[in-house]
Amino acid sequence: MQAEVIVGYKTYIDLIEPELLMEKETISTGMMKEIIRSQMAIDRACQGKDTAVVSSGDAGIYGMAGLVLELLAEQGLMGDVEVEVIPGIPALSAAAALLGAPLMHDFAVISLSDLMTPWELIQQRVEVSAKADFVLVIYNPRSKKRDWQPGEVRELIRKYRDDHTPVGIVRNAMRQGQSIQITTLSHLDIEGIDMLSILVVGNSRTRLIGGKMVTPRGYLEKHGIENLQEGGSSENVEPSSRTN
């Protein structure tokens, strides 16, 4: 790691291998200090120090990248500080991989944290997404103070989904203490989820295949398995550099 200064939420700093922090200035704070952390990182960068702001998952998905850029713009420093946003593996991708393939078709991502977003707007987003039959990825589902929100969200979704809709619960995805559970909408245990959990609620077509959540994209419905049996094997497909 080339950075001279490492800035981040204490929980995320603690996830970094100690040897990577040797001989570096480390700045960490607790919750609710995002602006302070970002400003301290900007100050160090303006002093000519290579500075890394650490987020969990991907810095551009519920991370710190946006706030840093906003603060730079507010202070007229966009031309003075070079910013590189380095992509990471977001929790939604890690959780989906552990559950199977639940995000093979359109999905919506919603955080239940109402610290920055009014609860009424969160409810509206959940209901509209459920009605449109998106697979739902839910961040920050339950905290000590927000223990009632997951229950309300579940009831909103049940207006548009069958009770047997698969729901994946992944806690500490790809981290120590990881746990994975697949249940149904009606049997979702609200008490068993917290801020370290991510929920993936299937759409009307999501099903379990070999114990894995899968949301079909529609390949078999459109083309059929008989294509393979009638000469459509991989040997007859010309190679291409395009990916979908």
Residue pairs with C-beta under 8 A, 6 or more apart in sequence:
1 20
1 24
1 52
2 50
3 24
3 50
3 51
3 52
4 24
4 25
4 44
4 49
4 50
4 51
5 24
5 25
5 26
5 27
5 41
5 44
5 49
5 50
5 51
5 52
6 13
6 16
6 21
6 24
6 25
6 26
6 27
6 51
6 52
6 54
7 26
7 27
7 28
7 37
7 38
7 40
7 41
7 44
7 51
7 52
7 53
7 54
8 27
8 28
8 37
8 53
8 54
8 55
8 64
9 28
9 29
9 30
9 31
9 33
9 37
9 54
9 55
9 56
10 28
10 29
10 30
11 56
12 54
12 55
12 56
13 21
13 26
13 28
13 54
15 56
15 175
16 54
25 44
25 49
27 37
27 40
27 41
27 44
28 37
29 36
29 37
32 115
34 64
34 67
35 67
35 71
37 53
37 64
38 53
38 64
38 67
38 68
38 71
39 71
41 51
41 53
41 68
42 68
42 71
42 72
42 75
42 77
42 81
44 51
45 51
45 81
46 77
46 80
46 81
53 59
53 64
53 65
53 68
54 64
55 63
55 64
55 65
55 88
56 63
56 88
56 91
57 63
57 88
57 89
57 90
57 91
57 94
58 87
58 88
58 89
58 90
59 65
59 85
59 86
59 87
59 88
60 66
60 85
60 87
61 90
61 92
61 109
62 111
62 139
65 83
65 85
68 83
69 78
69 83
72 78
72 81
72 83
89 174
91 139
91 170
91 173
91 198
92 103
92 109
92 137
92 139
92 198
92 200
94 170
94 173
94 174
95 137
95 168
95 170
95 173
95 198
95 200
96 102
96 103
96 137
96 200
98 168
98 170
98 173
98 174
98 178
98 180
99 168
99 170
99 180
99 182
99 200
99 212
99 213
100 209
100 211
100 212
100 213
100 214
101 212
101 213
101 214
101 215
102 135
102 166
102 168
102 200
102 202
102 206
102 213
102 214
102 215
103 135
103 137
103 200
103 215
104 214
104 215
104 216
104 217
105 135
105 203
105 205
105 215
105 216
105 217
105 218
106 134
106 135
107 134
107 135
107 136
107 137
107 215
108 125
108 129
108 132
108 134
108 135
108 136
108 137
109 137
109 138
109 139
110 122
110 125
110 126
110 129
110 136
110 137
110 138
110 139
111 117
111 122
111 138
111 139
111 140
112 122
112 138
112 139
112 140
112 141
112 142
112 146
112 149
112 150
112 153
113 139
113 140
113 143
113 146
114 122
114 146
114 149
119 149
122 149
123 152
123 153
123 156
126 136
126 153
126 156
126 157
127 156
127 159
127 160
129 136
130 136
130 156
130 157
130 159
130 160
130 161
131 159
131 160
133 160
133 203
133 204
134 203
135 200
135 201
135 202
135 203
135 206
135 215
136 157
136 199
136 200
136 201
137 198
137 199
137 200
137 201
138 153
138 198
138 199
138 200
138 201
139 198
140 195
141 149
141 150
141 153
141 193
141 194
141 195
141 197
141 198
141 199
142 149
142 150
142 190
142 193
142 194
142 195
142 197
143 194
143 195
147 190
150 188
150 190
150 193
150 199
151 190
154 185
154 188
154 190
157 165
157 185
157 201
158 185
158 186
161 185
161 201
161 202
161 203
161 204
162 185
162 204
163 184
163 185
163 186
164 184
164 185
164 186
165 184
165 185
165 201
165 202
165 203
165 204
165 206
166 182
166 183
166 184
166 202
166 206
166 207
166 208
166 213
167 182
167 183
167 184
167 185
167 188
167 199
167 200
167 201
167 202
168 180
168 181
168 182
168 199
168 200
168 213
169 179
169 180
169 181
169 182
169 183
169 188
169 192
169 193
169 197
169 198
169 199
170 178
170 179
170 180
170 181
170 197
170 198
170 200
171 177
171 178
171 179
171 193
171 194
171 196
171 197
171 198
172 178
172 179
172 196
173 198
181 192
182 208
182 211
182 213
183 189
185 201
188 199
193 199
200 213
202 213
202 215
203 215
205 215
205 216
206 213
206 214
206 215
207 213
207 214
207 216
208 214
